[in-house]
Amino acid sequence: MSEVSHRRTPPEVSRRRTSPNLALNQLVEERRAAGQEVLHLAFGESRLPAFAPLAERLARGAHRNAYGPVAGGEPVRRAVAGYFGRRDLPTGPDQIVVGPGSKPLLMALQHVLPGDVLVPRPAWNSYVPQVRLAGKTAYEVPVPAECGGVPDPAALRDTVRRARAEGGDPRVVVLTLPDNPTGTLAPPALVRQLCAIAEELDLVIVSDEIYRDIVHDPATPFLSPAEVAPDRTIVTSGLSKTLALGGWRIGVCRFPDNAWGLAVRDGVVSVASEVWSTLAGPMQEVAAYAFSEPEEIRRRLAASARLHGAVARSVHRIMVDAGADCRPPTGGFYVYPDFEPMRDRLASYGVTDSPGLQRHLFDSHGVLVLGGHHLGDDEGALRFKAATSMLYGDTAEEQEQSLAAADPLALPHVARVLARLEEAFVKLSR
Ligand SMILES: Cc1ncc(COP(=O)(O)O)c(C=O)c1O
């Protein structure tokens, strides 16, 4: 009998490597086992404990062992609709689907939305693989100088025109507000400009707003494309970042309230019904509580945003003092420095590109970052992402202290790691 074709590895799978984050975690473990101190800033996780009232809800939901509706039960969808309503996006529960993280919801969208996809460069490292897994083409468009998370408007127009002239069919643009990896938020004027281009070129907008509630300064204006272009914008969010619940897997998706939006919702529900069935019942209990935003949740979010801001600004200063260009962080917990101004100095250490910079920081200074090449950026550039949320302490107790402190930078366990980071970057720039 000849070899059957279905036993061959599908091309999209054989082309994929394991997510770089996992490989890096392994490296860190090896070094730590060998007794070396490593500052691990390569993982996009909010290193904070689960808030006690959330754990209580989870326990209270343990009896919810039935499958339940695929889109999520009415109570959780109503709570999520209320959350969006309080953010100038009037929403009915029928416009909401909840799922096990926003990642599978984003993947389902890639399956359901027709056409190729425009993604900012650099961007969160799952967008492009998801587009490819869905059998589509990803067009990576550079971000503007002022902020990340969105394509530069002129470059977006050019890319769509060129792609269409060459037979491609870009129909979807992904925005990240605020952004991973740059830790910045596109200002309202830019969001309006991009929405106008989306209207002009007939693009669907997928607005990933998973970091929305941890914009550092509550006075910073946030404009969702769903306010400007409500008929063509799908919003995703979740609790992984804002409430540090990545491992609990709670994501949400908001669809436009029109025939097209509800058809896309039905498509996502159809994918969900074949892949994950529904968000786990106990998690729906947690989500219904968190998205209804009682006072204690609002206080927790405000404290988290303050802490993320204080530490991200401190790391930003360390990078700038070491000679990097770096956009000031305004949301989430990342900085994305560019060491181009230090190219000659770094070349003297044999560092000429982003893999080399990542390797040198790890091997010579015990600092692990994620090179920009993992995020779609030019390999020849000298950029990386540092997740500053890894600096809040090693234990839940230290992390709670960091959250509660008026000046977290003055806490010995935070001051110590920041001093260690500073020392590494002072040495790098010498
Ligand atoms: C921009 C962005 N979107 C989506 C996700 C996925 O989050 P989750 O699947 O935990 O909701 C992440 C997580 O790293 C992210 O950074």
The ligand as an SDF file (V2000), in Angstrom:
LIG
                    3D

 16 16  0  0  0  0  0  0  0  0999 V2000
   -2.4770   41.9460   21.8730 C   0  0  0  0  0  0  0  0  0  0  0  0
   -2.9530   40.6550   22.4490 C   0  0  0  0  0  0  0  0  0  0  0  0
   -4.1030   40.1380   22.0150 N   0  0  0  0  0  0  0  0  0  0  0  0
   -4.5630   38.9700   22.4730 C   0  0  0  0  0  0  0  0  0  0  0  0
   -3.8580   38.2460   23.4050 C   0  0  0  0  0  0  0  0  0  0  0  0
   -4.4270   36.9150   23.8370 C   0  0  0  0  0  0  0  0  0  0  0  0
   -4.9320   36.9410   25.0810 O   0  0  0  0  0  0  0  0  0  0  0  0
   -5.9350   35.8350   25.6360 P   0  0  0  0  0  0  0  0  0  0  0  0
   -6.0460   34.7310   24.6390 O   0  0  0  0  0  0  0  0  0  0  0  0
   -5.3340   35.3810   26.9120 O   0  0  0  0  0  0  0  0  0  0  0  0
   -7.2540   36.5670   25.8080 O   0  0  0  0  0  0  0  0  0  0  0  0
   -2.6360   38.7280   23.8850 C   0  0  0  0  0  0  0  0  0  0  0  0
   -1.8480   37.9360   24.8480 C   0  0  0  0  0  0  0  0  0  0  0  0
   -0.6450   37.9510   24.8730 O   0  0  0  0  0  0  0  0  0  0  0  0
   -2.1800   39.9790   23.4040 C   0  0  0  0  0  0  0  0  0  0  0  0
   -1.0350   40.5080   23.8340 O   0  0  0  0  0  0  0  0  0  0  0  0
  1  2  1  0
  2  3  1  0
  2 15  2  0
  3  4  2  0
  4  5  1  0
  5  6  1  0
  5 12  2  0
  6  7  1  0
  7  8  1  0
  8  9  2  0
  8 10  1  0
  8 11  1  0
 12 13  1  0
 12 15  1  0
 13 14  2  0
 15 16  1  0
M  END
$$$$
